[in-house]
Amino acid sequence: MQSIMQPLRDEHRELLPHINGMRLAAEAATRGYSETARVGAHAALDFLDHHLHPHALAEEAVLYPEVARVLGSPDATKTMSRDHVEVAALREELRNAVADDADDVTLARLLFSLHAVVKLHFAKEEEVYLPILEAKLEPAEAKAMYARMEEAAAALHAVA
C-alpha cells in the first residue's frame, strides 16, 4: 500500500534534479567554467522563483500548520520555517550577484549554500515530519491537506 505522504515525497523527487543543478553550477564555478556557472545560476533563480518558493509558501500555509496541529505545538515547525527564510535570503543574494556579474567564487558560495540548505531541509521533512503525518493523519485528512496545498500553490502562481 502506498504511503499517504507519497505525493510529497514524489514532489521532492521531482525537484531534486533542480537542487542538484545548483551544486553542478557551483562546481562549474570552482573549476573556472564561468559561463556554465552563470547559466546554472540563472536556471537556479528560475527554479527558486517559480517552483521552490511557491512550494515553500504552500508548506507554510498548509503543511506546517498541519504538523503543528498533530504535534500539539504551534512552535513545532519553526526551524523549518527558518530554513525557508534562509533560502529566500540566499536567493536574493544570488539574484544580486548575477545582476552585478559577481565573480565565480561568490557564485559558487551561494549555489553551494542553496544546495546544502534545500537538500537538508527536504531530508528533515522526509525523515521527521512526513513519518509523523503518516502516523497521525487519516487518508481523507491527507487528501484534504494536499488539496489545500495545491490551492495555495495555484494561488501563488496566479500572483507571480
C-alpha positions as CSV (number, residue, x, y, z in Angstrom):
1,M,0.0,0.0,0.0
2,Q,1.3,3.5,-0.9
3,S,2.0,5.8,1.9
4,I,-0.4,8.7,2.4
5,M,2.7,11.0,2.3
6,Q,3.9,9.7,-1.1
7,P,2.7,12.7,-3.1
8,L,5.0,15.0,-1.0
9,R,7.9,12.5,-1.5
10,D,7.2,12.4,-5.2
11,E,7.2,16.2,-5.4
12,H,10.5,16.3,-3.6
13,R,11.9,13.7,-6.0
14,E,10.8,15.9,-9.0
15,L,12.5,18.9,-7.5
16,L,15.8,17.1,-6.7
17,P,17.4,17.4,-10.2
18,H,17.0,21.2,-10.0
19,I,18.5,21.2,-6.5
20,N,21.4,19.1,-7.8
21,G,21.7,21.5,-10.7
22,M,22.7,24.2,-8.2
23,R,25.6,22.0,-7.0
24,L,26.7,21.3,-10.5
25,A,26.7,25.0,-11.3
26,A,28.7,25.7,-8.2
27,E,31.2,23.0,-9.1
28,A,31.5,24.6,-12.6
29,A,32.3,27.9,-11.0
30,T,35.0,26.3,-8.8
31,R,36.6,24.8,-12.0
32,G,36.6,28.1,-13.8
33,Y,33.7,27.4,-16.2
34,S,32.3,30.8,-15.7
35,E,29.7,30.7,-18.5
36,T,28.4,27.3,-17.3
37,A,28.2,28.6,-13.8
38,R,26.3,31.7,-14.9
39,V,23.8,29.7,-16.9
40,G,23.4,27.5,-13.9
41,A,22.8,30.5,-11.6
42,H,20.1,31.8,-13.9
43,A,18.5,28.3,-14.0
44,A,18.7,28.2,-10.2
45,L,16.9,31.6,-9.9
46,D,14.2,30.4,-12.3
47,F,13.7,27.3,-10.3
48,L,13.8,29.1,-6.9
49,D,11.3,31.8,-8.1
50,H,8.8,29.6,-10.0
51,H,9.0,26.2,-8.2
52,L,10.7,26.2,-4.8
53,H,9.3,29.5,-3.5
54,P,5.7,28.6,-4.2
55,H,6.3,25.1,-2.7
56,A,7.7,26.7,0.4
57,L,4.8,29.1,0.8
58,A,2.3,26.2,0.3
59,E,4.2,24.4,3.1
60,E,4.0,27.4,5.4
61,A,0.3,27.9,4.6
62,V,-0.9,24.2,4.9
63,L,1.7,21.6,5.7
64,Y,3.4,23.2,8.7
65,P,0.1,24.2,10.4
66,E,-1.0,20.5,10.0
67,V,2.2,19.3,11.6
68,A,1.8,21.8,14.4
69,R,-1.7,20.6,14.9
70,V,-0.9,16.9,15.1
71,L,2.0,17.6,17.4
72,G,0.0,20.0,19.6
73,S,2.6,22.8,19.4
74,P,2.5,25.9,17.3
75,D,6.3,26.0,17.5
76,A,6.8,22.5,16.1
77,T,7.9,23.8,12.7
78,K,9.8,27.0,13.5
79,T,13.1,25.5,12.5
80,M,11.7,24.5,9.1
81,S,10.3,28.0,8.6
82,R,13.7,29.4,9.4
83,D,15.1,27.3,6.6
84,H,12.7,29.0,4.2
85,V,13.8,32.4,5.4
86,E,17.5,31.4,4.8
87,V,16.7,30.1,1.3
88,A,14.8,33.3,0.5
89,A,17.8,35.4,1.7
90,L,20.3,33.3,-0.3
91,R,18.0,33.5,-3.4
92,E,18.1,37.4,-3.2
93,E,21.8,37.4,-2.6
94,L,22.2,35.1,-5.7
95,R,19.9,37.4,-7.7
96,N,22.1,40.4,-6.8
97,A,25.3,38.5,-7.6
98,V,24.0,37.6,-11.0
99,A,22.8,41.1,-11.7
100,D,26.2,42.5,-10.6
101,D,28.2,39.9,-12.6
102,A,29.8,38.6,-9.5
103,D,32.9,36.5,-9.6
104,D,32.9,32.7,-9.7
105,V,33.9,32.4,-6.0
106,T,30.7,34.3,-5.0
107,L,28.5,32.3,-7.3
108,A,30.0,29.0,-6.0
109,R,29.5,30.0,-2.4
110,L,25.8,31.0,-3.0
111,L,25.0,28.0,-5.1
112,F,26.7,25.5,-2.7
113,S,24.9,27.2,0.2
114,L,21.5,26.9,-1.5
115,H,22.1,23.3,-2.4
116,A,23.0,22.4,1.1
117,V,20.2,24.2,2.9
118,V,17.5,23.0,0.5
119,K,18.8,19.4,0.4
120,L,19.0,19.3,4.3
121,H,15.5,20.9,4.5
122,F,14.0,18.2,2.3
123,A,15.7,15.4,4.3
124,K,14.3,16.8,7.6
125,E,10.8,16.9,6.1
126,E,11.0,13.4,4.8
127,E,12.7,11.9,7.8
128,V,10.9,13.7,10.6
129,Y,7.6,15.4,9.6
130,L,6.3,13.0,6.9
131,P,6.5,9.9,9.2
132,I,4.7,11.9,11.9
133,L,1.9,12.8,9.5
134,E,1.8,9.2,8.2
135,A,1.2,8.0,11.8
136,K,-1.3,10.7,12.8
137,L,-3.4,11.5,9.7
138,E,-6.2,9.5,8.2
139,P,-6.1,9.2,4.4
140,A,-9.0,11.6,4.0
141,E,-7.2,14.2,6.1
142,A,-4.1,13.8,4.0
143,K,-6.1,14.1,0.8
144,A,-7.7,17.3,2.0
145,M,-4.3,18.7,3.0
146,Y,-2.9,18.0,-0.5
147,A,-5.9,19.8,-2.0
148,R,-5.3,22.8,0.2
149,M,-1.6,22.8,-0.7
150,E,-2.4,22.7,-4.4
151,E,-4.9,25.5,-4.0
152,A,-2.2,27.6,-2.1
153,A,0.4,26.9,-4.8
154,A,-2.0,27.7,-7.6
155,A,-2.9,31.0,-5.9
156,L,0.7,31.9,-5.6
157,H,1.4,31.1,-9.3
158,A,-1.5,33.3,-10.2
159,V,0.0,36.2,-8.3
160,A,3.5,35.6,-9.7
